[in-house]
Amino acid sequence: MAKRPLPAPKQASRKLAAKTISPSAAMTADQGEAGRRTSQPDGRKGILVRANPEAWKELKRVAIDQERTLQDVMTEAINDVLQKYGKPPVA
């Protein structure tokens, strides 16, 4: 199958400019009433964790073995850390 030719740079930049919004507009769209970012309707916020491929595979295997989602496994891990340091589990 033949590849499609790429659009000319001027066409591509016009399309990109039409889709691009200013950073302030993006923040306003993402913010709640008090000006704080809200990620979920129930108030949960995301946490980004970088793991090496082997750790990722093992965590995924734990989730599969337990018939749970990786989200559930990580929530359990957060609660375990909180309990370890004498805090009540809240996640």
N, C-alpha and C positions, 0 to 999 in steps of 0.2 A: 504494500500500500504506500502510495507516495505521500510525502509530508506536505502539509500546507505551507505556503510561503509566509514568513513573518510579516506583520504589518510594518509599514514605513514608520520610522521613529516619530514623526510629527503626529500621525494618527494615534499611535500608542500613548504619547504624552497627553494628548487631548482627552482621551478616554480616562486615563489615570487622574488627570486634573479634575474631571467631572465627578469622580468617585471619592476624591480626597476631601476630608473634612479637617478643619483646624483642630489642634489639640484642645483648645478651650471648649469647642463644641462637643468633642468626644467626651471630655470629663463631665460636662453638664448632662449629657445623655446618660452617663453612668452613675450619677450621683442621686442620692435620696433627698428627702426634704431638708435635712440638716446640713447638706453639702458633703456628706460622707458617702463614700462608695458603698454600694450594697451589691453583693454578688448573687444572693439567693433570696427568694421571697421570705423565707423563714429566718433570714439574718446570718446564715452560715457564710463563712469566707473561705476562699481557697488557699491551700498551702502548696507551694511547688517544692518538690524534693528531687534532687538528682541522685540517681543510683546507678552503679555500674551494671552492665548487662547481666552478670551472674546473679547479683542480688535481686534484680528485677524478676528474673526467671524463677528464683526460689520463692519470692513473695507471691508471684502468680500461681505457682504450684500449690502453695499453702492455701490460697483462696480456692483453687479448683478442688483440692482434696477435702476441704471443709464445706464445699458447695456454697460458697459465699462470694460476694464481690470483693475486688481488691479494696474498694472504698470501705467496706465493713472491716476488713483485716486491718487497714491503716487506722480506722477509728478505734479499734481495740488497742492498737499499739499506742495511740495518743493517751488513752485512758490508763494504760499500764504505766506510762512514764509519769503521768500526773500522780497516780497512787504511790509510785516509787518515791516521789519527793514530798509525800504527805499532803497532797492536794486531793480534793474529791473528784471523782471521774465526772466529766461534764460533756464529753464529746458524744 
